[in-house]
């Protein structure tokens, strides 16, 4: 079981105070959502996946002073199991600094030039336990930094040692990724270590050739480059764009990184993360724009490559304290998932499962943040087929998928209005509802249909459905709403 984070506060008091305040919201807005029975895309069963940053495994540079993570901690494994099936990405900036100390050299403290930290076999034994228990798959980011490169050539000896020492952990379909945010090496490693896309492309081919010799089922992702709101790829005018690599080398999986804002830790910001920013439709408009641009490049330059949003969270530089781990962030997170599914991203990897302010779990006690509950709901309810839906109000965002293991429609309506919304649907009949609300926008407490979500965090998961009968549904302000629906008057796209 994942731990509760509330202590002595009375549950009855919380519920009564919160819902009494909702009654005071007397103004309502009428919103119409139009559903069309058309499949516009399909995502992977592992669509919502998670990252664990290598920095908190090896005591690398990190956004908070946190203890080294025990990967086989029972609470961490229990939480990861609730998010299955998923990829667990072991990566981040530290991936391009880390040196693997193999079993053959277990007592040595030797670390070659070009490496900044060391990962030891014990971490991989723990990782194997985590994956086995949670029934998730591994995505491992290989070091593409200064250490394994000599005269521009990438050397495979570290990869060879990993696979030799842990053949079961790294057996296909385990997935490798070469490097983290290649176009930003000038920032993370220094200008002298910034490599060209031509060099990275050759490094990618060398790594791919080596993996294919071992097992033709191995896939290699890259280049995990960062895209910023309003800027695109920082430094691209000086160092080129990752799309050059995409066109020339057509990777198995093209990974890109996108955060819609930056925390106050970031020395450079295009949009500072605040509550008002997360409730601004402009933030979501920019997300649509960036996602559409990347999808267009994939379709034009390398349609055979899979598209993954390989790292994403609410705010760069560790998330924003007392915002990224609060209820308001769940409104962003679910909308973000809905948007990315509409633009061909087969997988979205959340930074991070645990750690700093943007973790789904608190690092100190593994207690869930609000986004953890939102993620569990998405995983259990939103299926792989993405359906066409639109709203006539930019502050009421609507997304539709076929429901998991059902022929019904799962509509997700995210209300970022300050007032309730009277929702009506075209071509759908609403049957059942799970409505997510917070004690307030910056609370860590989440309600699901007036039940505190923390009471629902164990298997078997019991969903608190509310039966619906009216044709118009009133949605609370600042809420997310999963609505189980049926198609009326047309062919059901989920029936086959």
NORFENPE-V745693 format. One record per residue. N is the residue number from 1. SS is DSSP state (2 for helix, 1 for strand, 0 for the rest). PHI is phi as a letter, one per 30 degrees, with the letter a starting at -180 (999 if undefined). D_FIRST is the distance of its C-alpha to the first C-alpha in whole Angstrom. Layout:
((N | SS | PHI | D_FIRST) (N | SS | PHI | D_FIRST))
//
This chain:
((1 | 0 | 999 | 0) (2 | 0 | d | 4) (3 | 0 | d | 6) (4 | 0 | d | 9) (5 | 0 | c | 12) (6 | 0 | c | 15) (7 | 0 | c | 16) (8 | 0 | c | 19) (9 | 0 | d | 20) (10 | 0 | d | 21) (11 | 2 | d | 19) (12 | 2 | d | 23) (13 | 2 | d | 25) (14 | 2 | e | 23) (15 | 2 | d | 23) (16 | 2 | d | 27) (17 | 2 | d | 28) (18 | 2 | d | 26) (19 | 2 | d | 28) (20 | 2 | d | 31) (21 | 2 | d | 31) (22 | 2 | d | 31) (23 | 2 | d | 34) (24 | 0 | d | 36) (25 | 0 | d | 36) (26 | 0 | c | 39) (27 | 0 | d | 40) (28 | 1 | b | 39) (29 | 1 | c | 40) (30 | 1 | c | 41) (31 | 1 | b | 39) (32 | 1 | c | 40) (33 | 1 | c | 38) (34 | 1 | c | 39) (35 | 1 | c | 38) (36 | 1 | c | 40) (37 | 1 | d | 39) (38 | 1 | b | 39) (39 | 1 | d | 37) (40 | 1 | c | 37) (41 | 1 | l | 35) (42 | 1 | b | 32) (43 | 0 | c | 29) (44 | 0 | d | 27) (45 | 0 | e | 24) (46 | 0 | c | 22) (47 | 0 | e | 24) (48 | 1 | d | 21) (49 | 1 | b | 20) (50 | 1 | b | 19) (51 | 1 | c | 21) (52 | 1 | b | 20) (53 | 1 | d | 23) (54 | 0 | e | 25) (55 | 2 | d | 26) (56 | 2 | c | 23) (57 | 2 | c | 23) (58 | 2 | c | 26) (59 | 0 | i | 27) (60 | 0 | d | 29) (61 | 0 | d | 30) (62 | 0 | b | 28) (63 | 0 | d | 27) (64 | 0 | b | 26) (65 | 0 | d | 26) (66 | 0 | b | 23) (67 | 0 | d | 22) (68 | 0 | e | 22) (69 | 0 | d | 18) (70 | 0 | d | 17) (71 | 0 | d | 16) (72 | 0 | c | 14) (73 | 0 | d | 12) (74 | 2 | e | 8) (75 | 2 | d | 7) (76 | 2 | d | 9) (77 | 2 | d | 9) (78 | 2 | d | 6) (79 | 2 | d | 8) (80 | 2 | d | 11) (81 | 2 | d | 10) (82 | 2 | d | 10) (83 | 0 | c | 13) (84 | 0 | d | 15) (85 | 0 | d | 18) (86 | 0 | a | 19) (87 | 1 | d | 21) (88 | 1 | c | 20) (89 | 1 | d | 23) (90 | 1 | c | 24) (91 | 1 | a | 26) (92 | 0 | j | 28) (93 | 2 | e | 31) (94 | 2 | d | 30) (95 | 2 | e | 31) (96 | 2 | c | 34) (97 | 0 | c | 35) (98 | 1 | d | 33) (99 | 1 | c | 34) (100 | 1 | d | 33) (101 | 1 | c | 34) (102 | 0 | d | 34) (103 | 2 | e | 34) (104 | 2 | d | 37) (105 | 2 | b | 38) (106 | 0 | d | 35) (107 | 0 | c | 36) (108 | 0 | c | 38) (109 | 0 | c | 38) (110 | 0 | d | 40) (111 | 0 | b | 39) (112 | 0 | d | 42) (113 | 0 | d | 43) (114 | 0 | j | 42) (115 | 0 | c | 38) (116 | 0 | c | 36) (117 | 1 | a | 33) (118 | 1 | b | 32) (119 | 1 | c | 29) (120 | 1 | c | 29) (121 | 2 | e | 28) (122 | 2 | e | 25) (123 | 2 | d | 23) (124 | 2 | d | 24) (125 | 2 | d | 22) (126 | 2 | d | 19) (127 | 2 | d | 19) (128 | 2 | d | 20) (129 | 2 | d | 17) (130 | 2 | d | 15) (131 | 2 | d | 17) (132 | 2 | d | 17) (133 | 2 | d | 13) (134 | 2 | d | 13) (135 | 0 | i | 16) (136 | 0 | c | 18) (137 | 1 | c | 21) (138 | 1 | c | 23) (139 | 1 | c | 25) (140 | 1 | c | 27) (141 | 1 | d | 30) (142 | 1 | d | 33) (143 | 0 | d | 35) (144 | 0 | c | 38) (145 | 0 | d | 39) (146 | 0 | d | 42) (147 | 0 | e | 41) (148 | 0 | d | 41) (149 | 1 | c | 44) (150 | 1 | b | 47) (151 | 0 | h | 50) (152 | 0 | i | 48) (153 | 1 | c | 47) (154 | 1 | d | 43) (155 | 0 | c | 43) (156 | 0 | c | 40) (157 | 2 | d | 40) (158 | 2 | d | 37) (159 | 2 | d | 35) (160 | 2 | d | 37) (161 | 2 | d | 36) (162 | 2 | e | 32) (163 | 2 | d | 33) (164 | 2 | d | 35) (165 | 2 | d | 32) (166 | 0 | b | 29) (167 | 0 | d | 31) (168 | 0 | d | 28) (169 | 0 | d | 25) (170 | 0 | c | 28) (171 | 0 | d | 29) (172 | 0 | e | 30) (173 | 0 | c | 29) (174 | 0 | e | 27) (175 | 1 | c | 29) (176 | 1 | c | 31) (177 | 1 | b | 32) (178 | 1 | c | 35) (179 | 0 | i | 35) (180 | 0 | b | 33) (181 | 0 | h | 35) (182 | 2 | e | 38) (183 | 2 | d | 41) (184 | 2 | c | 39) (185 | 2 | e | 40) (186 | 2 | e | 43) (187 | 2 | d | 41) (188 | 2 | d | 38) (189 | 0 | b | 40) (190 | 0 | j | 44) (191 | 2 | e | 47) (192 | 2 | d | 48) (193 | 2 | c | 45) (194 | 0 | d | 45) (195 | 0 | c | 45) (196 | 0 | d | 47) (197 | 2 | d | 46) (198 | 2 | d | 48) (199 | 2 | d | 47) (200 | 2 | d | 43) (201 | 2 | e | 44) (202 | 2 | d | 46) (203 | 2 | e | 43) (204 | 2 | d | 41) (205 | 2 | d | 44) (206 | 2 | d | 44) (207 | 2 | d | 40) (208 | 2 | d | 40) (209 | 2 | d | 43) (210 | 2 | d | 41) (211 | 2 | d | 38) (212 | 2 | d | 40) (213 | 2 | d | 42) (214 | 2 | d | 39) (215 | 0 | a | 38) (216 | 0 | d | 39) (217 | 0 | d | 35) (218 | 0 | d | 34) (219 | 1 | c | 34) (220 | 1 | b | 35) (221 | 1 | c | 34) (222 | 1 | l | 35) (223 | 1 | c | 37) (224 | 1 | h | 33) (225 | 1 | d | 36) (226 | 1 | d | 35) (227 | 1 | c | 37) (228 | 1 | c | 37) (229 | 0 | e | 38) (230 | 0 | i | 41) (231 | 0 | c | 42) (232 | 1 | i | 41) (233 | 0 | c | 41) (234 | 0 | d | 42) (235 | 0 | i | 45) (236 | 2 | d | 46) (237 | 2 | d | 49) (238 | 2 | c | 50) (239 | 2 | c | 48) (240 | 0 | j | 47) (241 | 0 | c | 45) (242 | 2 | d | 42) (243 | 2 | d | 44) (244 | 2 | d | 46) (245 | 2 | d | 44) (246 | 2 | e | 43) (247 | 2 | d | 46) (248 | 2 | d | 48) (249 | 2 | c | 45) (250 | 0 | h | 43) (251 | 0 | d | 39) (252 | 0 | e | 37) (253 | 1 | b | 34) (254 | 1 | c | 36) (255 | 1 | c | 33) (256 | 1 | b | 33) (257 | 1 | c | 32) (258 | 1 | b | 32) (259 | 1 | c | 30) (260 | 0 | d | 32) (261 | 0 | a | 33) (262 | 1 | b | 33) (263 | 0 | d | 31) (264 | 0 | d | 34) (265 | 0 | d | 33) (266 | 0 | d | 35) (267 | 0 | d | 39) (268 | 0 | b | 40) (269 | 0 | b | 38) (270 | 0 | c | 39) (271 | 0 | a | 37) (272 | 1 | d | 35) (273 | 0 | d | 32) (274 | 0 | b | 32) (275 | 2 | e | 31) (276 | 2 | d | 34) (277 | 2 | d | 34) (278 | 2 | d | 31) (279 | 0 | c | 32) (280 | 0 | c | 36) (281 | 2 | e | 37) (282 | 2 | d | 38) (283 | 2 | d | 35) (284 | 2 | d | 34) (285 | 2 | d | 38) (286 | 2 | d | 38) (287 | 2 | d | 35) (288 | 2 | e | 37) (289 | 2 | d | 40) (290 | 2 | d | 38) (291 | 2 | d | 36) (292 | 2 | d | 39) (293 | 2 | d | 41) (294 | 2 | d | 39) (295 | 2 | d | 39) (296 | 2 | d | 43) (297 | 2 | d | 43) (298 | 2 | d | 41) (299 | 2 | d | 43) (300 | 2 | d | 46) (301 | 2 | c | 46) (302 | 0 | a | 44) (303 | 0 | d | 42) (304 | 0 | d | 41) (305 | 0 | d | 39) (306 | 1 | d | 35) (307 | 1 | c | 34) (308 | 1 | b | 30) (309 | 1 | d | 29) (310 | 1 | d | 28) (311 | 1 | a | 27) (312 | 1 | a | 26) (313 | 0 | a | 25) (314 | 0 | d | 26) (315 | 0 | a | 28) (316 | 1 | d | 30) (317 | 0 | i | 30) (318 | 0 | i | 26) (319 | 0 | i | 26) (320 | 0 | c | 27) (321 | 0 | e | 26) (322 | 0 | i | 25) (323 | 0 | b | 25) (324 | 0 | d | 23) (325 | 0 | c | 20) (326 | 0 | b | 21) (327 | 2 | d | 21) (328 | 2 | e | 25) (329 | 2 | d | 23) (330 | 2 | d | 22) (331 | 2 | d | 25) (332 | 2 | d | 26) (333 | 2 | d | 23) (334 | 2 | d | 24) (335 | 2 | d | 27) (336 | 2 | d | 28) (337 | 2 | d | 26) (338 | 2 | d | 28) (339 | 2 | d | 31) (340 | 2 | d | 30) (341 | 2 | d | 30) (342 | 0 | d | 33) (343 | 0 | b | 35) (344 | 0 | i | 34) (345 | 0 | d | 31) (346 | 0 | d | 29) (347 | 1 | b | 26) (348 | 1 | b | 25) (349 | 1 | c | 23) (350 | 1 | d | 21) (351 | 0 | c | 22) (352 | 0 | b | 20) (353 | 0 | d | 16) (354 | 1 | a | 16) (355 | 0 | j | 19) (356 | 0 | h | 22) (357 | 0 | d | 22) (358 | 0 | c | 21) (359 | 0 | d | 18) (360 | 0 | d | 15) (361 | 1 | b | 13) (362 | 0 | d | 15) (363 | 0 | d | 16) (364 | 0 | d | 16) (365 | 0 | b | 12) (366 | 0 | i | 10) (367 | 0 | d | 10) (368 | 1 | d | 11) (369 | 0 | d | 14) (370 | 2 | e | 16) (371 | 2 | d | 17) (372 | 2 | d | 13) (373 | 2 | d | 13) (374 | 2 | d | 17) (375 | 2 | d | 16) (376 | 2 | d | 14) (377 | 2 | d | 17) (378 | 2 | e | 19) (379 | 2 | d | 18) (380 | 2 | d | 17) (381 | 2 | c | 21) (382 | 1 | c | 23) (383 | 1 | d | 25) (384 | 1 | d | 27) (385 | 1 | d | 31) (386 | 1 | c | 32) (387 | 1 | c | 34) (388 | 1 | d | 37) (389 | 1 | a | 36) (390 | 1 | b | 38) (391 | 1 | b | 38) (392 | 0 | c | 41) (393 | 0 | b | 39) (394 | 0 | d | 38) (395 | 0 | c | 35) (396 | 1 | b | 34) (397 | 1 | c | 32) (398 | 1 | b | 32) (399 | 1 | b | 30) (400 | 1 | b | 30) (401 | 1 | b | 29) (402 | 1 | d | 29) (403 | 1 | d | 26) (404 | 0 | e | 23) (405 | 0 | h | 25) (406 | 0 | a | 27) (407 | 0 | c | 31) (408 | 0 | c | 30) (409 | 1 | c | 30) (410 | 1 | c | 27) (411 | 1 | c | 29) (412 | 1 | c | 27) (413 | 1 | c | 29) (414 | 1 | c | 28) (415 | 1 | c | 30) (416 | 0 | c | 31) (417 | 0 | d | 34) (418 | 0 | d | 35) (419 | 0 | b | 35) (420 | 1 | d | 34) (421 | 1 | b | 35) (422 | 1 | d | 37) (423 | 1 | c | 36) (424 | 1 | b | 38) (425 | 1 | b | 38) (426 | 1 | c | 40) (427 | 0 | i | 40) (428 | 1 | b | 37) (429 | 1 | c | 36) (430 | 1 | d | 32) (431 | 1 | c | 30) (432 | 1 | b | 27) (433 | 1 | b | 25) (434 | 1 | b | 22) (435 | 1 | c | 23) (436 | 1 | c | 21) (437 | 1 | b | 23) (438 | 1 | c | 22) (439 | 0 | e | 23) (440 | 0 | a | 26) (441 | 0 | d | 26) (442 | 0 | c | 25) (443 | 0 | c | 22) (444 | 0 | d | 18) (445 | 0 | c | 17) (446 | 1 | c | 17) (447 | 1 | c | 18) (448 | 1 | b | 18) (449 | 0 | h | 21) (450 | 0 | i | 21) (451 | 1 | c | 18) (452 | 1 | d | 15) (453 | 2 | d | 13) (454 | 2 | d | 10) (455 | 2 | d | 10) (456 | 2 | c | 10) (457 | 0 | c | 7) (458 | 0 | b | 5) (459 | 0 | d | 8) (460 | 0 | d | 11) (461 | 0 | d | 11) (462 | 0 | c | 14) (463 | 0 | d | 16) (464 | 0 | d | 18) (465 | 0 | d | 22) (466 | 1 | c | 25) (467 | 1 | d | 28) (468 | 0 | c | 31) (469 | 0 | b | 35) (470 | 0 | d | 37) (471 | 0 | d | 38) (472 | 1 | c | 37) (473 | 1 | c | 34) (474 | 1 | c | 33) (475 | 1 | c | 31) (476 | 0 | d | 30) (477 | 0 | d | 31) (478 | 0 | h | 28) (479 | 1 | b | 26) (480 | 1 | c | 25) (481 | 1 | b | 25) (482 | 1 | c | 24) (483 | 1 | b | 27) (484 | 1 | d | 27) (485 | 1 | b | 31) (486 | 1 | b | 34) (487 | 1 | d | 37) (488 | 0 | b | 40) (489 | 0 | i | 44) (490 | 0 | a | 43) (491 | 0 | d | 41) (492 | 0 | d | 38) (493 | 0 | d | 37) (494 | 0 | c | 33) (495 | 0 | d | 35) (496 | 0 | b | 36))
//
